[in-house]
Amino acid sequence: MVSVLILFIPVCTAIFEIPTGIIGDYLGRVAIFRLTFISFFVGMVIIATSKNLPMFFLGYSFEALGYSFYSGNSESLLFESCQKENIDANKAMSNFYSTLTVGYIFSGVFVFILSNMTNVAILKVAIYGTLVLRFSAVLISIIAAKQNEEKIEQKPRQILMKSIKLLLKDRLSVSICIYDAFGRLQYFLPILYQPLLLTLGMKIEYIALIYSISQLFQVIFQKVSVTFLSKFGYKRVMAVTPVVQSIAILGFLTKNVPLIIIGIILVFSGISVKGQCTSLIRHLVVSDDIRATYMSLISLITLVLNSLYLNGVGFINDNNVTAATIFLSVSLFTVSEIVVFVINKNIKMIEVNNIE
């Protein structure tokens, strides 16, 4: 049932993606910025006070709503602010995502600490501590965020139709969806390496620590991605990174703990570098008036493709772990390289206009 609850969030997030994107373009980024943290806080209150399963699902629904509000609108707010203030979006996006990843680093460390303690009250403290932090985020979003956006005159239906038309005629965006869908492994990769490390005799708390280390490297490479893009360009970075990730995944088959840990670090680091490329490309093809809706539409397509793909890998993994690992590595490499080859001219145009 725990796995069903975990999978419930991405499903609900996909359902909410388009409506929240339209609301973001219609009401403005700041309003959605506030609704994001309110949704997270309400969801946590329900989860913390739940005494039956339906209430847990309700709480997770608000969690999904918060993620949906956040997904398209947060990047839109950041990118538009960079344009208005003449700030380098490449560096700003890198700083933004590297800061977010810090939370994942601490989560793994906390799991390591809590796993070595038996006091049940500590878990309650963690839950209520999260409540306090989320309530603080709500207050900050209300007090600190300033409403200085122009009123959008388009109706929600116009915003949606304009976004769909842009997506249908833009081969670059569709290709990026496919590239992202086959490379979004941050949630699936632990399904491969955690059981493997357990069978090799590693304790669960040390596996959690490895996760934190991988997230630390993800932060480092998120920062380094700015230099990579400036020096090598989108095409080389997008072509080389999947090769490194594919080889790293095959390293799991060696059943050598140091090689597996290095592989985990390389895959997670590659996710940051590729994400920097695809995030910037998506923003460069859309205007501000439909940006959040367009980003949500892209996110929805990517999420659906990613779910179908990883469910297929998961099915293979249930029957043969070795076959699933090989299939994941080969498909990641093949699809990524084909996409980069297909959109080669589009990437070159973006490099000429945006990489100095």
Residue, then its C-alpha position, 0 to 999 in steps of 0.5 A: m500500500v505504501s508503494v501505491l501511495i507513492l505512485f499516487i502522487p505522479v498520477c495526480t500530478a499529471i492530472f493537475e498539470i494542465p489546469t495549474g499551468i493555465i491558472g499560472d498564465y491567467l492569474g500570474r506567477v506570484a499567485i501560483f507561487r503562494l498557492t504552491f506552498i499553501s497546497f503543500f502545507v494543507g497536504m502535510v496537515i492532513i497527512a499528519t492528522s490522518k487516521n484512515l487510508p482515504m485521508f492519506f490519499l486526500g493529503y497526497s492529493f494536495e501534495a500532487l497539487g502543490y507539485s503541479f502548481y510548482s512544476g511549470n510556474s516556478e521555472s517560468l517565474l525564474f526565467e521571466s525574472c532573468q529576462k526582465e533583470n538581464i540576468d544569465a538564465n543559464k547560471a540562474m537555473s543552475n543555482f535554482y536546481s542545485t539549491l533544491t537538491v540540497g534538501y535531498i542530501f539532508s533527507g538521506v543523512f536524516v534517514f541514516i541517523l534515524s535508522n540508528m535510533t529506535n525512539v518512535a517520537i523522533l519520527k513525530v518530531a520530523i513530521y511536525g518539524t516539516l509542518v512548521l517549515r511548510f507553514s513558514a514557507v507559506l508566510i514567506s510566499i505571502i510577505a516576500a513575493k510582490q505582485n507586479e505582473e501585468k493582467i493577462e487578457q487571454k482566456p484560459r481556453q485561448i492559452l491552452m489552444k495556443s500552447i497546443k498549437l506551438l507544441l504541435k508545430d515545434r519538433l524540437s519540443v516534442s524531441i526534448c520530451i522524448y529525450d527527457a522521458f528516457g533520461r528521467l531516472q532519479y526515481f527509478l534508479p534506486i529500484l535497481y541499485q538498492p536491492l542489489l546493494l542489500t544482496l551484497g550485504m550493505k545495511i539500509e542506513y548506508i544505502a541512504l547515505i550513498y543516496s545523499i552522496s549522489q545528491l551532493f554530486q548532483v548539486i556539484f554537477q548542476k553548478v558545473s553544467v553552466t561551464f559545460l554548456s558555455k564551453f562545449g554547447y548543447k549538442r555535445v553535452m546532450a550527446v556525451t552525457p547519456v553515453v556516460q550514464s549508460i556505461a555507468i548503469l552497466g557497471f551495476l552488473t559487475k556486482n562490485v560495490p565501489l563500481i556500483i557507487i561510482g555508477i550511481i553518482l555518474v547517473f545522478s550527476g548526468i541527470s543534472v547536466k542534461g536537465q540544465c540543457t533541456s530546461l533552457i531549450r524549452h524556455l527559449v521557444v515559448s513566449d511569456d503569455i503561455r509559458a506556464t501552460y506550455m511547460s505544464l503540457i511538456s511536463l505532462i507528455t514527458l511524465v506519461l512517456n517516462s511512466l510507460y517506459l519505466n513501467g516496461v523496464g520494471f516489468i522486465n526487472d521483476n523477471n530478470v534484473t540483468a536483462a532490465t539493467i541491459f535494456l535500460s542502458v541500451s535504450l537510454f543510449t540509443v534513444s538519446e543519441i537518435v534524438v540529438f541527431v534528429i534535432n541537430k540543426n535546431i540545437k545549433m541555432i540555439e547555440v549560436n543565439n544563446i551560448e557565448 
